[in-house]
Amino acid sequence: MFKQIILAAAAAVTLAALAGCATGAAATGSSASAEQAVAAAAEKLRVAMIDPTPAALTALVADDLSYGHSGGRVDTKDSFIGDLIAGKSDFVTIAITDQTIKVVGNTAIVRHTLTADTNDSGKPGKVQIKILGVWQQQGGQWKLLARQAVRVAA
């Protein structure tokens, strides 16, 4: 009897894993096309951060966003969008380099270096930071779920 329980449990785990793989493959398509879709969403976010509108940002950001800044402050979706719209966070230019994308099911890990000219609250500046972004496919769209920035070592 114990052997039958173990075999039944193993079969259930295998079926669940196969179902998860099938679901992930259907949700993201091929790995290359999923990476291209994530790259396109990340590019749309870069552009929206330079010329922000609530509609563009809302379409790209998950409701549960956790947006960590290199100085330690953490924004929610509302505070992230609000700061961009109000000019508290004001990106004049943003250049993305060294970007890598790894898609795992309906989640993508995006790393890059961000170099920008800023004008936060009217004060000109420059920033160069490393970014880790976690994107999730929601309702057929890739949305930024989490982001963490760290300063580039001198």
The 8 nearest C-alpha neighbors of each residue, nearest first, counted from 0:
[[1, 3, 2, 4, 5, 6, 7, 8],
 [0, 2, 4, 3, 5, 6, 7, 8],
 [1, 3, 5, 0, 4, 6, 7, 8],
 [4, 2, 6, 0, 1, 5, 7, 8],
 [5, 3, 7, 1, 6, 2, 8, 0],
 [4, 6, 8, 2, 3, 7, 9, 1],
 [7, 5, 3, 9, 8, 4, 10, 2],
 [8, 6, 4, 10, 9, 5, 3, 11],
 [7, 9, 11, 5, 10, 6, 4, 12],
 [10, 8, 6, 12, 11, 7, 5, 13],
 [11, 9, 7, 13, 8, 12, 6, 14],
 [10, 12, 8, 14, 13, 9, 15, 7],
 [13, 11, 15, 9, 10, 14, 16, 8],
 [12, 14, 10, 16, 11, 15, 9, 17],
 [15, 13, 17, 11, 16, 12, 18, 10],
 [14, 16, 18, 12, 13, 17, 11, 19],
 [17, 15, 19, 13, 18, 14, 12, 20],
 [18, 16, 14, 20, 19, 15, 13, 21],
 [17, 19, 15, 21, 16, 20, 22, 14],
 [20, 18, 16, 22, 17, 21, 23, 15],
 [21, 19, 23, 17, 22, 18, 24, 16],
 [20, 22, 18, 24, 19, 23, 25, 17],
 [21, 23, 19, 25, 20, 24, 26, 18],
 [24, 22, 104, 26, 20, 25, 21, 19],
 [25, 23, 21, 28, 27, 26, 22, 20],
 [24, 26, 22, 28, 23, 27, 21, 20],
 [27, 25, 23, 24, 28, 22, 105, 104],
 [26, 28, 33, 24, 25, 23, 105, 29],
 [29, 27, 24, 25, 26, 33, 30, 32],
 [28, 30, 32, 31, 33, 27, 24, 25],
 [29, 31, 33, 32, 34, 28, 102, 27],
 [32, 30, 34, 33, 29, 35, 28, 36],
 [31, 33, 35, 29, 34, 30, 36, 28],
 [32, 34, 36, 30, 35, 27, 31, 29],
 [35, 33, 37, 31, 32, 36, 38, 30],
 [34, 36, 32, 38, 33, 37, 39, 31],
 [35, 37, 33, 39, 38, 34, 32, 40],
 [38, 36, 40, 34, 39, 35, 41, 33],
 [39, 37, 35, 41, 36, 40, 34, 42],
 [38, 40, 36, 42, 37, 41, 35, 43],
 [39, 41, 43, 37, 42, 38, 44, 36],
 [42, 40, 38, 44, 43, 39, 37, 45],
 [41, 43, 45, 39, 44, 40, 38, 46],
 [42, 44, 40, 46, 41, 45, 47, 39],
 [43, 45, 47, 41, 42, 46, 48, 40],
 [46, 44, 42, 48, 43, 47, 41, 49],
 [45, 47, 43, 49, 44, 48, 42, 50],
 [48, 46, 51, 44, 50, 49, 45, 43],
 [47, 49, 51, 45, 46, 50, 44, 90],
 [50, 48, 90, 46, 47, 91, 51, 92],
 [51, 49, 47, 48, 46, 52, 90, 91],
 [52, 50, 47, 48, 49, 84, 83, 53],
 [51, 53, 55, 54, 56, 84, 50, 47],
 [52, 54, 56, 55, 57, 51, 80, 84],
 [55, 53, 57, 52, 56, 58, 51, 59],
 [56, 54, 58, 52, 57, 53, 47, 59],
 [55, 57, 59, 53, 58, 54, 60, 52],
 [58, 56, 54, 60, 59, 55, 53, 61],
 [57, 59, 55, 56, 60, 54, 142, 61],
 [60, 58, 142, 56, 57, 143, 44, 55],
 [59, 61, 143, 142, 57, 58, 56, 62],
 [62, 60, 144, 64, 142, 63, 143, 59],
 [61, 63, 64, 76, 60, 144, 75, 57],
 [64, 62, 61, 144, 65, 76, 75, 145],
 [65, 63, 144, 76, 61, 75, 145, 62],
 [64, 66, 145, 75, 74, 67, 146, 63],
 [67, 65, 146, 74, 73, 145, 64, 147],
 [68, 66, 73, 147, 146, 72, 148, 74],
 [67, 69, 148, 72, 70, 71, 73, 147],
 [68, 70, 149, 148, 71, 150, 67, 147],
 [71, 69, 68, 72, 149, 150, 67, 148],
 [70, 72, 68, 69, 73, 67, 148, 149],
 [73, 71, 68, 70, 67, 74, 69, 66],
 [74, 72, 67, 66, 68, 71, 65, 75],
 [75, 73, 66, 79, 78, 65, 67, 76],
 [74, 76, 78, 65, 64, 77, 79, 66],
 [75, 77, 64, 79, 78, 62, 80, 74],
 [76, 78, 80, 75, 79, 81, 74, 82],
 [77, 79, 81, 75, 74, 80, 76, 82],
 [80, 78, 76, 74, 82, 81, 77, 75],
 [79, 81, 83, 77, 78, 82, 76, 84],
 [80, 82, 78, 84, 83, 79, 77, 85],
 [83, 81, 87, 85, 88, 79, 80, 84],
 [84, 82, 88, 86, 80, 81, 85, 89],
 [83, 85, 81, 82, 86, 51, 80, 52],
 [86, 84, 82, 83, 87, 81, 88, 120],
 [87, 85, 89, 88, 83, 84, 120, 82],
 [86, 88, 120, 82, 119, 85, 89, 83],
 [89, 87, 119, 83, 86, 82, 90, 120],
 [90, 88, 119, 86, 118, 117, 83, 87],
 [89, 91, 117, 49, 92, 116, 118, 48],
 [90, 92, 117, 116, 49, 89, 118, 93],
 [93, 91, 116, 115, 90, 49, 94, 117],
 [94, 92, 115, 114, 95, 113, 90, 116],
 [95, 93, 114, 113, 115, 96, 92, 112],
 [94, 96, 113, 112, 111, 114, 93, 98],
 [97, 95, 112, 98, 111, 94, 113, 114],
 [96, 98, 111, 112, 99, 95, 110, 113],
 [99, 97, 111, 110, 96, 100, 109, 112],
 [98, 100, 110, 109, 111, 97, 101, 108],
 [99, 101, 109, 108, 34, 102, 107, 110],
 [100, 102, 108, 107, 103, 109, 99, 34],
 [103, 101, 107, 106, 104, 108, 34, 100],
 [104, 102, 106, 107, 105, 101, 23, 108],
 [103, 105, 23, 106, 102, 27, 24, 26],
 [104, 106, 136, 135, 23, 103, 27, 26],
 [107, 105, 135, 103, 104, 134, 102, 136],
 [108, 106, 102, 134, 101, 133, 103, 135],
 [107, 109, 133, 101, 100, 132, 102, 134],
 [108, 110, 100, 132, 99, 131, 133, 107],
 [111, 109, 131, 99, 98, 130, 132, 108],
 [112, 110, 98, 97, 130, 96, 129, 113],
 [111, 113, 129, 96, 95, 128, 97, 130],
 [112, 114, 95, 128, 127, 94, 129, 111],
 [115, 113, 127, 94, 126, 93, 112, 95],
 [116, 114, 93, 92, 126, 125, 117, 94],
 [115, 117, 125, 92, 91, 124, 90, 126],
 [118, 116, 90, 124, 91, 89, 123, 125],
 [117, 119, 123, 122, 121, 89, 124, 120],
 [118, 120, 88, 89, 87, 122, 121, 117],
 [119, 121, 87, 86, 122, 118, 88, 89],
 [120, 122, 118, 119, 123, 86, 87, 89],
 [121, 123, 118, 119, 120, 124, 117, 89],
 [124, 122, 118, 117, 121, 119, 125, 116],
 [125, 123, 117, 116, 118, 122, 126, 119],
 [126, 124, 116, 115, 117, 127, 123, 114],
 [125, 127, 115, 114, 128, 116, 124, 117],
 [126, 128, 114, 113, 151, 115, 150, 125],
 [129, 127, 150, 151, 113, 149, 112, 148],
 [128, 130, 112, 149, 148, 111, 113, 151],
 [131, 129, 148, 111, 110, 147, 112, 132],
 [130, 132, 110, 147, 146, 109, 148, 133],
 [133, 131, 146, 109, 145, 108, 130, 110],
 [132, 134, 108, 145, 144, 107, 143, 146],
 [135, 133, 143, 107, 144, 142, 106, 141],
 [136, 134, 106, 142, 141, 105, 137, 144],
 [135, 137, 141, 105, 140, 139, 142, 106],
 [138, 136, 140, 139, 135, 141, 142, 61],
 [137, 139, 140, 136, 141, 142, 135, 26],
 [138, 140, 137, 136, 141, 26, 27, 142],
 [141, 139, 137, 136, 138, 142, 59, 135],
 [142, 140, 136, 135, 134, 137, 37, 40],
 [143, 141, 59, 60, 61, 134, 135, 144],
 [142, 144, 134, 60, 61, 145, 133, 59],
 [145, 143, 64, 61, 134, 133, 142, 135],
 [146, 144, 65, 133, 64, 66, 132, 143],
 [145, 147, 132, 66, 131, 67, 133, 65],
 [146, 148, 67, 131, 130, 68, 66, 132],
 [149, 147, 130, 69, 68, 129, 67, 128],
 [150, 148, 69, 129, 128, 151, 130, 147],
 [151, 149, 128, 69, 152, 129, 148, 127],
 [150, 152, 128, 129, 153, 149, 127, 112],
 [151, 153, 150, 149, 128, 129, 127, 69],
 [152, 151, 150, 127, 128, 149, 129, 126]]
